[in-house]
Amino acid sequence: MRGNQEVLDTILQAYRIAETVLVPVMVCLEGFYLSHTYEAVCVPTHDEVARFLPPYRSKVKLDPDDPHTFHGGTGMDVYMEFRYKLQQAMELAKLVIPEVGEEFGRVFGRRSALLEAYRTDGAETILRPRRHPGAGGAVGPVSLGATSGALWRCRRPGWS
């Protein structure tokens, strides 16, 4: 992530994505530049957030008149069905994330994308880990956000 504003924006979008595809979303940020520093961010008003995040209406509710158990554990008899449904949700997420980013841009005036290119001019492949022959076949780093610039400046000689 490029900055703390992007962290806040991503958290708001994560709620919308999770509520649409019904899969938990984890927002991760790098562990120094953003987590150990501070900067001013535009905190949206409650009304702005409410326009972007309509009230959540759960499809599954606790009801004492219709008791159920909700848990993550499952037996092998339905495990593959759960994994299949999770895969379907993840495929749906690839479609939902850009839509949410566009809607976020319309509401807040800041756009986001599923992937952003960084120093990719002339690249044929993006986000492809490379094995470096001089490092015993170690995979070169793939990074996101603020870490990309730091890695670019600190790369080992011979890594491109």
C-alpha positions as CSV (number, residue, x, y, z in Angstrom):
1,M,0.0,0.0,0.0
2,R,1.3,3.4,-0.9
3,G,0.2,5.2,2.3
4,N,-2.1,5.3,5.3
5,Q,-4.9,6.7,3.2
6,E,-4.8,3.6,1.1
7,V,-5.0,1.5,4.2
8,L,-8.2,3.2,5.4
9,D,-9.7,3.1,1.9
10,T,-8.9,-0.6,1.6
11,I,-10.6,-1.4,4.9
12,L,-13.8,0.2,3.8
13,Q,-13.7,-1.7,0.5
14,A,-12.9,-4.9,2.3
15,Y,-16.2,-4.7,4.1
16,R,-18.1,-4.3,0.8
17,I,-16.2,-7.2,-0.8
18,A,-16.6,-9.6,2.1
19,E,-20.3,-8.8,2.4
20,T,-20.8,-9.4,-1.4
21,V,-18.8,-12.7,-1.8
22,L,-19.5,-13.9,1.8
23,V,-15.8,-14.7,2.5
24,P,-13.7,-13.0,5.2
25,V,-11.3,-10.4,3.9
26,M,-7.9,-9.7,5.6
27,V,-6.3,-6.3,4.9
28,C,-2.5,-6.6,5.2
29,L,-0.1,-3.7,5.2
30,E,3.6,-3.7,5.2
31,G,5.3,-3.8,8.6
32,F,7.3,-0.7,8.9
33,Y,6.7,2.3,6.7
34,L,3.0,2.4,7.3
35,S,2.6,0.7,10.7
36,H,5.3,2.7,12.5
37,T,4.7,6.1,11.0
38,Y,1.8,8.4,10.8
39,E,0.4,10.8,8.2
40,A,-2.8,12.8,7.7
41,V,-5.7,10.9,6.1
42,C,-9.1,12.0,4.9
43,V,-11.5,10.3,7.2
44,P,-14.9,10.1,5.5
45,T,-18.1,11.2,7.2
46,H,-20.6,8.7,8.5
47,D,-23.0,9.7,5.6
48,E,-20.3,9.1,3.0
49,V,-19.5,5.7,4.4
50,A,-23.2,4.8,4.7
51,R,-23.6,5.7,0.9
52,F,-20.8,3.3,0.1
53,L,-21.6,0.6,2.7
54,P,-25.4,0.0,2.8
55,P,-26.7,-1.7,5.9
56,Y,-25.6,-5.3,6.0
57,R,-28.4,-7.9,5.8
58,S,-27.0,-11.3,6.8
59,K,-28.3,-14.3,5.0
60,V,-27.6,-16.4,8.1
61,K,-28.9,-15.4,11.5
62,L,-29.1,-16.9,14.9
63,D,-32.8,-17.7,15.6
64,P,-33.8,-19.5,18.9
65,D,-36.9,-20.8,17.1
66,D,-34.8,-22.4,14.4
67,P,-31.5,-23.4,16.0
68,H,-28.4,-24.2,13.9
69,T,-24.7,-24.6,14.5
70,F,-22.3,-22.3,12.6
71,H,-18.7,-23.3,12.7
72,G,-15.7,-23.8,10.5
73,G,-15.1,-27.5,11.2
74,T,-16.5,-30.1,8.9
75,G,-16.3,-33.8,8.2
76,M,-14.8,-35.2,5.1
77,D,-18.2,-36.0,3.7
78,V,-18.8,-32.3,2.8
79,Y,-15.3,-30.9,2.9
80,M,-14.9,-30.9,-0.9
81,E,-18.3,-29.2,-1.3
82,F,-17.1,-26.4,1.1
83,R,-13.8,-26.0,-0.8
84,Y,-15.7,-25.8,-4.1
85,K,-18.0,-23.1,-2.8
86,L,-15.0,-21.2,-1.5
87,Q,-13.3,-21.4,-4.9
88,Q,-16.5,-20.1,-6.5
89,A,-16.5,-17.2,-4.0
90,M,-12.9,-16.4,-4.8
91,E,-13.6,-16.4,-8.6
92,L,-16.5,-14.0,-7.9
93,A,-14.2,-11.8,-5.8
94,K,-12.0,-11.3,-8.9
95,L,-15.0,-9.7,-10.6
96,V,-16.3,-7.8,-7.5
97,I,-13.0,-6.2,-6.4
98,P,-12.7,-3.9,-9.6
99,E,-16.4,-3.0,-9.3
100,V,-16.0,-2.1,-5.7
101,G,-12.9,0.0,-6.5
102,E,-14.8,1.9,-9.2
103,E,-17.8,2.5,-6.9
104,F,-15.4,3.7,-4.2
105,G,-13.9,6.1,-6.7
106,R,-17.3,7.6,-7.5
107,V,-18.2,8.1,-3.9
108,F,-14.9,9.3,-2.4
109,G,-13.0,10.6,-5.5
110,R,-10.1,8.2,-4.9
111,R,-9.7,5.2,-7.2
112,S,-8.2,1.8,-6.5
113,A,-7.4,-1.2,-8.7
114,L,-7.0,-4.9,-8.3
115,L,-3.4,-4.6,-9.4
116,E,-1.2,-1.6,-10.0
117,A,1.9,-1.6,-12.2
118,Y,5.1,-0.3,-10.7
119,R,8.2,0.2,-12.8
120,T,6.9,-2.2,-15.5
121,D,7.7,-0.2,-18.6
122,G,8.7,-2.8,-21.3
123,A,7.8,-5.7,-19.1
124,E,6.3,-8.8,-20.8
125,T,5.3,-10.4,-17.5
126,I,4.2,-8.8,-14.3
127,L,4.3,-10.3,-10.8
128,R,6.2,-13.4,-11.8
129,P,8.7,-14.6,-9.2
130,R,12.0,-15.3,-10.9
131,R,14.6,-17.8,-9.9
132,H,18.0,-16.2,-9.6
133,P,20.8,-18.5,-10.8
134,G,23.5,-16.7,-8.8
135,A,21.5,-17.1,-5.5
136,G,21.2,-20.9,-5.7
137,G,17.9,-20.7,-7.5
138,A,16.2,-18.5,-4.9
139,V,13.0,-16.8,-5.9
140,G,13.2,-13.1,-6.3
141,P,10.9,-10.9,-4.3
142,V,7.3,-10.0,-5.4
143,S,6.1,-7.0,-3.4
144,L,3.0,-4.8,-3.0
145,G,2.6,-1.1,-2.3
146,A,5.2,0.9,-0.4
147,T,7.5,-2.1,-0.2
148,S,8.0,-2.1,-3.9
149,G,10.1,1.1,-4.0
150,A,12.2,0.0,-1.1
151,L,12.9,-3.3,-2.7
152,W,13.7,-1.7,-6.0
153,R,16.3,0.5,-4.3
154,C,17.8,-2.3,-2.2
155,R,17.8,-5.1,-4.8
156,R,20.9,-7.3,-5.2
157,P,23.2,-6.8,-8.1
158,G,22.0,-8.9,-11.0
159,W,18.4,-9.0,-9.9
160,S,16.1,-7.2,-12.3
